[in-house]
Amino acid sequence: MIDDNKFTSDAISDYCRMCNISCKEVNDGRSGLLEIQTKDYDLIILDMAMPTYTGFDILYQLQKQRTRNKNIIILTAANLKKKDFEKYKEIGKIQVLYKPISLSQLDKAIKNSFRQLIHFNHITID
């Protein structure tokens, strides 16, 4: 979870913990990029509008480093469209959620990401 707004990151982290999903919070873009580069996360929840180092800066660096197979949920309050993220599609699956988001929207996006992960890794659930 990379978001400069501590209230947002705390709320999403609390929700993840309630669902038994471990969650690491990072509250600035540069530290978030370092986390992505040094650890293998199943899902990245990324705010686009952070000061000094934005979500677009992070996506650009991931693309430049040829990062692949990432599940990313984008959080944005801006009037961005799915097509604004097309050039980053080789990084992995990108979903866009518009703030303010509801818990049901977040839940659906997280479950969709984990379904993709299970399919990608050929895991079966009984």
N, C-alpha and C positions, 0 to 999 in steps of 0.2 A: 504494500500500500504506500504509494508515493503521493503525498498531498501536503502543501504548505499550511493548510488550515487544520490545526490540531483538533478542533471540534469534529470536523468531517472524518479525519483519520481515526480518531478515537471511536466514533460511532460505528464506522465500518469494521474496525478491528473487534469491537464488542460483539457485533453481529456475527462475524466469522467465528469467534470463540464460542458463542452460543450454539453454533452449528458444528462444533468440534473441528474447526479448520484453524490450523496454526497461522498466525499472521504477524508479519514484521512491519512496523510502522517506520517510515522515513519521512521527515518533514521538509526536505529541500531536494531540488532536482539533481545537483551534482552527487550528493550522497546516495540518492536513489539509483543513479546510473552505476555508481561503484558497486552497490548491492547486486544489481542485475549482472554485472560483469564478473563478480566473484562468487556468486552462489547460483544454484540452479533452482529457480522457483517454478512451481506448476502454473501459477497465475500471477499476473502483474496488474494491479489496479492503479491507474496513472491519471493524475490531474494534469490538464493541459496548461492552465493559467497559473504558473508559479513565478514569483519574481526571480530575476537574474538568470535562471536556468529552467526553461519551460519543458513541458511534455514534448513539444516538437523538437527541442534540442536533444532530448533523450532518444526519441525515435530516429532522428537523423544520425546520431552516433551509433545506435544499434544497426542501422542500415549500413553505415560506413564500415562497420566491423563485420559485416555479413552474418549477423546474428540470425538464427532461424528457429522455427518451431516454438515460438513463444505465444502464450495465450495472454492477450492484453485487453483489459476493459478500460476504455477511455472515459474519464469524467470531464464534462465541459459544460460551462454555462454559456459559452459563445455560440453563435449561430453557425456552427461548423456542420458540414454534411459528411456522409460516409465517403463521398468522392474525395474529400480533402485528405483522406488517409490512404487512398489507393496506391500512392507511390511507396508506401511502407508495407504493402501486403506480403512481400517476401519474408518479412520478419516473422510472420505467423498470423494467427487468427486475431482480428481486431474487432471488438464490439464497442459501440459508442452509446453512452448514457448521458442524457442531458439533465443538468442540475436544475432544480432540486430533484433528487431521485427518491423513489419510494423503496421501502424494504422489499416489496414484491418485485420491482424491476431489478434490484440488486440480486435478489435470490435467483431469479430467472437467468440472469447473465452469468452468475457464478456456476449454477448447475449446468448451463450450456457449455461453459468452458471446461468443466470437469468431464462432461460427456465427450467432448472433443478429445481430451487428453486420454481417456479410456480407449476411445476408438483408435487414436494414433498409436498407442502402445499395445494394441491388440489384447487388452485385458477383458476378461469376462467376469461378470458379476452374477452370482447365483441368487 
